Amino acid sequence: MSHGVDSTGRGKSSFRRTLNFGWLIGVALTLGCSQPAAETSSGAPNDEYRAEVERFRAEREASLKSDEGWLSVAGLFTLEEGAWKMGSADGNDIVLPGDAAPPLVGTVERSRDRVFVTLAEGVTPKLNDEPAPEAFELRSAEANPERPADQLRLGRLTLFLHRSGPRLALRLRDPEGPVMRSFTGMRWFPIDARYRIEARFTEYAAPRQVPGVNILGDPISMESPGEAELTIDGRAVRLQAWDDNGRVWFVFRDRLAGSETYGIRELYADSPQDGRLLLDFNRSYNAPCAYNPYTTCPTPPSQNVLSDLAIPAGERLYEGKPLSSGN
């Protein structure tokens, strides 16, 4: 998920199925004491572990800056009932970049929970990599049966529907947009092997739906398979996990939020094995809303708000100034 909850069609796989059979994928990746030691006798990270974390961090930044990474999201246009003109001219309801779109692309119309597009004469985008018809329905992602969101491509621009709670919006991707161009880079705490922690994982008898809100205030519901119990700097902590396609996903906030860390950080872990889970906070990173005002990140569940505990590991507070949302 993201990292700002996206809706381009990532399907939900069963966490329980992954929990029961995921160990068959590769015993060499087992967690806990079978993992290579991460620190030297002095407690400092050893060279192998340091190189592994540094590689992860470099790949994370490269993913952010890719053509379909979170920095490419350049607009989020909420669609109310009715018809909306779309194009690069200032008089449009949905204004697209002037160097990438014609003055009028067409009309976007929402009727109840469906969205239809009628193209202006001479506009020839692609719909899911095929020439788009003059008029068509633009469909959002569905989980059952699984289907990705339709992609409307106009040159370097991509438009698709995004659901955020009850909100239905049109999301714009532009790999050459202002968010991408203004990005100043990620900052990280020094690698500290003390924050690579084995946790005990307690699986719920059945997955729970956890209500919450995202940064726009939209109500959301996340599926939780269970909780991780661990000790951080001598403090016992219980973190609620979310399920993201079979991987264990933690969204949390610590006491340093606003001064040294961002208020929404994310950490992924592989499926538990024998009731154990490895949480490496050196790999925790900011939610995409730290850099991009057009994302809809979920806020941490209440028990993951660690207001009295500092975790100086992973990604630090972003130094750049995120652009303010204009749409």
N, C-alpha and C positions, 0 to 999 in steps of 0.2 A: 504493500500500500504506500504511501507516502506520505507518506511523505507528501503530504497534502493529499487527501483521498482522491485518487484519480478515478475516472469512469470511462476509460478507453477500452474496457472489456476484459480485464484480468479476471479469470474465473475463480470461484471459490473451490479449492480442493479440500478433502476431508482431513482435518488435523488428526483425528483419531486414527484414520487409516495410515497416515504418515508415522504416527506415534508407534503403531503396532509393527509396521513392516519396514520403516525407513532404515533400520539398522542393516538390512540386506544390501543396501546400496553401496556401502563401503565401510567395512569394519576398521579400516585404517584411520577413519576420521572420528573414532569414538572419543567421547568427552571424558573429563575427570582426570584421574591419576594416570590413565594410559596416554594422555597427551604429553608431548615433549615438555620438559621444564622450560618455563618462560624467563627465569631469572638466574643470575649467577649466585655464587655463595654469598656475595655481599648484598644481594637483594636487587641489584640493578638488572634491567632487562638484558638477556643475552643477545648475541648478534643475530641469531636465527629469528628469534621472536621480534626483535626490533625491525628487521628487514621485512618480515611478514606484515606487521602493522603499517609500516611506511608504504608498502605496496598497496595495501587496502585503502589507505588514505588517498594515494595518488589516483587510484581507480575510481574512488568516490567523486573526486573533483572532476575527472574526465567525464564521468557519467552525467554530472550536473551540466557540463558545458557541451554535451553532445547535441546534435540537431533535434533530438526528441527528449532531451533532458529537461529538468524543471526550469532552467533559465530560459528556455525557448518559449515558455508560456507568456504570451504578450497581451492577453486580454480576456476578460470574463464578462459577458453581457447577459444579464438576467432577462429572460423572456417572459413577459406577462401575456395574457390573452390579447390577440390582435395581430396586426401586420406591422412589420418593421422594415424600413429601407436600409440596405446595406451597401457600402462602397467607401471609396476614399474621400469623396466630397464632404465638406463640413456639414451640409444640410442633412446628411443621413442620420438615422437613429443608431446604427452600428457603424462606426467609423473605423476603416481599415488603413494600414500604412499607405501613404500616397505613392511611395516608390515601388509598391508591389501589387496594387490593385487598381482597377479602373474606377472612374468616378462613381459609377453605379454598377454593382454586381447583380443586384436583384432584390427580391422581397422575401423576407423570412416571416412566416405566419404561424403563430401558435393557436391551435384549436383544442381546448381541453388539454390532454396530455400528449398531443401529437404535434409535430413540427413539419411544415411544408416549405419548400423553397421554390421560387419561380425566378429564373434567370433573366437578366436583361438581354436584349438583342445583341448578338456578337460576343457574348461572354462564354468562354468554353473551358470551364474547369473540369477536373476529373472527380468522379465519385467512386471511391474504393478502387482507384487505379484504372477505371474505365471512363470513357467520355460521358459526362453527365447529361441526362436528358434536360429538356427545357424546363420541366416541372417535375418534382419528385418529393417523396417524404424522406426527411433526414431522421434516422432512427438512433436512439441512444443505446448504450450497452445493456445487455440482459444477462442475468446469471443462470436462469433456468428456463429454457435451454440456453447454454452459454453462447453469447454472440457479442463480438466487439462493436463499439460505436462506429457508425458510418463516418468516413473521413472525406471531407470535401476539400480538394487541393486546388489552389489557385497560385500557380508559380511556386514560390518558396513558402507560401502561407498554407496552413492547414486549419480547418474549422471542424469542430465536432461538438456534440451535445454532452453536457456534464450535469449530473444530478448531485445536489448537495442538500440532504434532507428533503423538504418539500420544494426546494428551489430547482428550477430547470433553467440552465444557462447555456449559452454558446461560448465555447472556449476557443481561443485563438492561439496557434503556435506560429512563432516567427523566429527562426534561428539567427536572424540578424537584427532582432528587435532591441529596444533600449535596455531591457533587463539584462540580456546577454552582454551587451556592450559595456554596461556600467559595473559589471561584477568585478570585485577587487580581490577575490581569492579567499580560500578557507584558512582559518587559523586553528592550531591545535595545541593542547597542553603537551608537555613532554611525556613520552611513553613511560608509564609506571606500572610495573608488573603486579603491584599490590591490588590494582583495580581489574585484574583478570581473575574472576571469582567463580568458584564452583557453587551452584545453588541446588537446593532440593526442590523438585517440582511436584506440586500436588495437583493432580488432574481432577477436575470436577466430575461428578457422576455423569453429567450431561453438560455439553457446552452451554454457557449462559449468554444471554443478550444483555449487554451493558449499555444503558442509555447515557448519552452525553451531548455535548455541543461542539461545533467546530468554531474556528476563529471569527466566522461571520455571525455566530449565534444560531445557526441552523441546528435543529435537533438531529442527532444521529444515533445509530445503534450499532455497536461493535460486538462481534462474537468472541467470547473469552473461553479458552479451553481449561484454564487453571491459573495457579499462582506459583511464583518462585520465592522461596525463602532463602535469604543469604545474610551475611554479615559484612557491613561496610565500615571500615575504621572502628571496629568494636561495637557497632550499632546493628541490632537485628532489624531487618527490613523484609516486608512482604510486598512484592510487586505483582500487580495483575497483568497477565499476558493477554494479548489479542492474537487472533489467528489470521495470518496473511498467506493464503495459498499453501497451508501446511507448515509454514515457518512460524516460529514464535517471535512475536513483535511486542516490544515494550516502548511505551511513550511516557516520558517522565519529566519532572522539573525538580531542580535542587535549590539549595539555599543561595547559591551564587547567581541565580537567574536575575538578569538585569544589570549585573555588574561585571561578571566574568563569563557567564554562560547565557544562552538563549532560553526563553521560557518554555520551549517545547523541544525536547531532544528525543531521538529515536535510537533504539538498539535492537538488532536482530540476533537470534540464536538458532542453532540447528535444533531439530526435534530432541526432546529428552530421551535419554537412554538409562534404563534401570532407575528411573525416578530422579536422575541427576541432569543438570543443565549447566553449561558454561557461559557466563556473562562476562564479556570483555568490554568494559567501559572505555577503554582506549579506542574502541571502534564506534563509540556512540557519536552521533552527528546531529546537526540542527535540522529541524523540519524545514521544508522548502519555503515556508512563509517568512523565514528569517531573511530571505533575499528577494522574495517575489510577492507583490501585493495581489496577484491574480490567482493565488492558490487558496485552498480551503482546508487547511490542516485541522485534524482533530486535536482537541485539547486533552491533556492527560486525565485519566480517571482519578478520582479524589485520593485513593490510597497510594497513587504514584507521585503525588505532590509531596516531595521531601523537604518541607520548608525549614527543617532544623538540621539538615545534613548537607554538607558540601561534598561534591564529587568533582575534584579538579582533574578530570580525565576526559579524553575525547576532544570533540570540537569546541572551540571557544566562541564567545560572542562575535558576531559578524561586525567588522569595522566599517564596511560600506554603508551607505544610506539607501535602503530600499526605496524605489520610486513610489510615489503615492498613486493609488488607483484612480484612474480617470474614467472608468466605465463600469 
